[in-house]
């Protein structure tokens, strides 16, 4: 089972969203922890990234398996 994900909106303040436990376990401060959660994956990013392979006319390969993160869409090997 994957570890729960904490979003930046849940990470406001030391006690909000269970961030305190993550901060203690990682041995870092709240600001450092929440900075690692940026940038957020937004609906605009999802739409842009999902449409990108469709617009790429040079992409003649078989459809692949992709991972979508806040850093974009990436083909998995």
C-alpha positions in Angstrom: 0.0 0.0 0.0 1.3 3.5 -0.9 2.1 6.0 1.8 -0.6 8.7 2.2 0.0 11.9 0.3 0.0 15.3 2.0 -1.0 18.2 -0.3 0.3 21.8 0.3 -3.2 23.0 1.1 -3.3 20.4 4.0 0.1 21.5 5.2 -0.7 24.9 6.6 0.6 25.2 10.1 2.6 22.7 12.2 -0.4 20.6 13.1 -2.6 20.9 10.0 -3.2 17.8 7.9 -1.0 15.6 10.0 2.1 17.5 8.7 3.7 17.5 12.2 4.1 13.7 12.1 5.8 13.8 8.7 8.1 16.6 9.8 9.1 14.8 12.9 9.8 11.6 11.0 11.8 13.3 8.3 13.7 15.4 10.9 13.1 18.7 8.9 11.1 21.8 9.5 7.6 22.5 8.2 8.8 25.0 5.5 11.2 22.5 4.0 8.6 19.8 4.0 5.9 21.8 2.3 8.4 23.3 -0.2 9.0 19.7 -1.4 5.2 19.4 -2.2 5.4 22.2 -4.9 4.4 22.7 -7.6 0.9 21.4 -7.3 -0.7 19.3 -10.1 -3.6 21.6 -11.3 -6.5 20.9 -13.7 -4.8 23.2 -16.3 -1.6 21.2 -16.1 -3.5 17.9 -16.4 -5.3 19.1 -19.5 -2.2 20.5 -21.1 -0.1 17.4 -20.4 -2.8 14.9 -21.5 -3.3 16.8 -24.8 0.5 17.0 -25.5 1.0 13.5 -26.9 -2.1 13.9 -29.1 -0.7 17.1 -30.7 2.8 15.5 -31.2 2.5 14.5 -34.9 6.0 13.0 -34.8 4.8 10.4 -32.2 4.2 7.4 -34.4 5.0 4.8 -31.6 2.5 2.5 -30.0 0.6 4.2 -27.2 2.6 3.8 -24.0 2.2 3.9 -20.3 2.7 7.4 -18.8 3.0 8.9 -15.3 1.6 12.3 -14.7 3.2 14.3 -11.9 3.4 18.0 -11.1 6.4 18.0 -13.3 4.6 16.8 -16.4 3.7 13.7 -18.3 6.5 11.1 -18.6 6.6 7.9 -20.5 7.4 4.9 -18.3 10.0 2.4 -19.5 
